[in-house]
Structures are given as structure tokens and as C-alpha cells.
Amino acid sequence: MALPTRNALGSSTTLRKWYCDVDTSAVPHTIPVWVPIMGVTSFKPSLNPTWKDDSDFDGGGDKSSTATAREWGVEMKVVRKVTAALSTAYDPGQEVLRLRAESVGVANSIPVRWYEMEAGGPTVEAYSGNAGVEWSPEGGSLDDLDAVSIKLLGQGKRTAIVHPAP
């Protein structure tokens, strides 16, 4: 048996490559108006299967599992900052999420997309979907920055999209 060809790896990519945008169009499923979420300090996308035991007597004592559903989400942390143009206004993308998190039902749902954008790096991964929003201020002591944990909880299918890079 021949050994597989091995290609040398180059530079590592960094985690800070992820960009995330929210669609602020007034009517869902129209032309999207993408607004970036700025101030991201931590970003963790996930796609987790639900596993069910499908073992049977024919397995000879060896168990088996099957993925029966998938659940996706994004967890991120942001630092609350005012805009450079107006010191009394927070980042517009963050504000959209904060206001959605205060709502329930359909008003809590928002279209989102996230994609890798490391300068000089690959532009391979890009996804979108509708998500419910959780907004949790972190609190802290007087010398801490104002930070918030955000969870985007997938509603339905996460879709691979054409990368939005120019």
C-alpha cells in the first residue's frame, strides 16, 4: 500500500478572521441590508448533531449511533463602544441585536451571516441563517470594559453561502 502524498503546511490562520453581519431590512426575504457587528472580541460558531442510539441485535454487541438532527449557533463577545462619528451612539449592529433580544416570538428572530475575512487568508467559509438572540451584559468592576455575551440560536437550516468578499 502506497503512502499518501503529504503537503507541507504554511502559516496558521487566526481566530479573529470572522466577520458577522445582521440583516436590517424592514421586510424579511427582500433585498438584505447587511450591517456589521463591530467590537467582536470572541467568536465561536457551532454545528452540533443530535445523536440517537440505533443499536440492534445484529451489531454483535457493538453499539451504533445516527445523527438525526443538527443545531447551529454562534456565541460571541463584544465590547460596547460608541461610534467614532457620534460619541452618544453605540455600534448599530450591536444595537440591532440588543433590541431583538428584548423581544419574543418573531420579533426576536433576525437573519445573520458570518464569514472568514483574514487579510491575505482564505475566503472559503461563509454561512447564513435566521437566529434568535440572547444578550447578556457581563458586568464587572469599575476598571472593566463594558462587554456583552451574545448567543445567536439557529432557527432552521444554516446555509453555506457565496462568500460576500468584494
Secondary structure, 3 states (H helix, E strand, C coil): CCCCCCCCCCCCCCHHHEEEEEECCCCCCCCCCEEECCCEEEEEEEEEEEEEECCCHHHCCCCCEEEEEEEEEEEEEEECCECCCCCCCECHHHHHHHHHHCCCHHHHEEEEEEEECCCCCCCCCEEEEEEEEEEEECCCCCCCCCEEEEEEEEEEEEEECCCCCC
